[in-house]
Amino acid sequence: MKRNPGHLPSEAVGKRVRVQLRRGTMGTEDPNPMSPPGWAADGKSGCKWALTGSPFDIVEFEVIA
């Protein structure tokens, strides 16, 4: 996994990512079996990449699709 730079990483544009949150947990995925894995990195329902100190900040990510 790579560290979150605090902004949308160029390699994640238009992709889906698996994330590690500051609170120590992996980002939960949609339990619907028809949903794609991971989270959208950008777009309307994409990730918030800003580092604010929140326990829900993304600290590490991995591009998966």
C-alpha positions as CSV (number, residue, x, y, z in Angstrom):
1,M,0.0,0.0,0.0
2,K,1.1,3.6,-0.7
3,R,0.8,6.6,1.7
4,N,-2.0,9.1,0.9
5,P,-0.3,12.3,-0.4
6,G,-3.2,14.4,0.7
7,H,-4.7,14.8,-2.8
8,L,-5.9,12.5,-5.5
9,P,-2.9,10.5,-6.7
10,S,-2.4,10.5,-10.4
11,E,-2.3,6.7,-10.6
12,A,-5.7,6.5,-9.0
13,V,-7.6,8.8,-11.4
14,G,-10.6,7.0,-12.8
15,K,-9.8,3.8,-10.8
16,R,-11.0,2.0,-7.7
17,V,-9.0,1.8,-4.6
18,R,-8.7,-0.2,-1.4
19,V,-8.0,2.1,1.6
20,Q,-6.6,2.0,5.1
21,L,-8.2,4.6,7.4
22,R,-6.4,6.5,10.2
23,R,-8.5,4.7,12.8
24,G,-6.7,1.5,11.9
25,T,-9.4,-0.2,9.9
26,M,-9.7,-1.0,6.2
27,G,-12.4,1.0,4.4
28,T,-15.6,-1.1,4.3
29,E,-16.9,-2.2,1.0
30,D,-20.5,-2.3,-0.2
31,P,-22.0,-5.7,0.9
32,N,-24.0,-5.9,-2.4
33,P,-22.4,-8.7,-4.5
34,M,-23.1,-6.7,-7.6
35,S,-21.1,-3.7,-6.5
36,P,-17.5,-3.4,-7.7
37,P,-14.7,-4.0,-5.2
38,G,-13.1,-1.1,-3.3
39,W,-14.0,2.6,-3.4
40,A,-14.1,5.0,-6.4
41,A,-11.0,7.1,-6.2
42,D,-12.7,10.2,-7.8
43,G,-15.9,11.3,-9.3
44,K,-19.3,12.0,-7.8
45,S,-19.0,9.5,-5.0
46,G,-15.2,9.3,-4.9
47,C,-12.8,9.3,-1.9
48,K,-11.9,12.4,0.1
49,W,-8.1,12.5,-0.1
50,A,-7.5,15.6,2.2
51,L,-5.7,14.8,5.4
52,T,-7.6,16.5,8.2
53,G,-6.6,14.5,11.3
54,S,-10.0,12.8,11.3
55,P,-10.1,9.1,12.2
56,F,-11.7,8.6,8.8
57,D,-8.9,10.0,6.8
58,I,-7.4,7.7,4.2
59,V,-3.7,7.1,5.3
60,E,-2.8,4.4,2.8
61,F,-4.3,3.2,-0.5
62,E,-3.9,0.5,-3.2
63,V,-5.2,0.9,-6.8
64,I,-7.2,-2.3,-7.5
65,A,-9.0,-1.7,-10.8
